[in-house]
């Protein structure tokens, strides 16, 4: 990922038959990179989705909430993202409602490399 001329890579070590097999079933598959969004509800991994399916979601990434539950997540970072607060940001960072590193609204172009 490249943001403001700075190139960043993240490695997610997850054994599976394919990336498709992790995503296609629609089930949540957790990862453990370490979230930095809001300090309460954090759901990180593949197919991260709020409890009700109406707020933030991420095909690969993290969703977060400033409340103790995950039913109204309003922050996210990742690939294939959508929902509150800006459904048009499908790849990037949306941080709202008291995030730990200030509010951000960053749309980016990212690549997924699979080995």
Helices and strands as residue ranges (DSSP letters): E 2-3, E 6-7, H 19-23, E 29-30, E 41-49, E 57-65, E 75-82, E 91-95, E 104-107
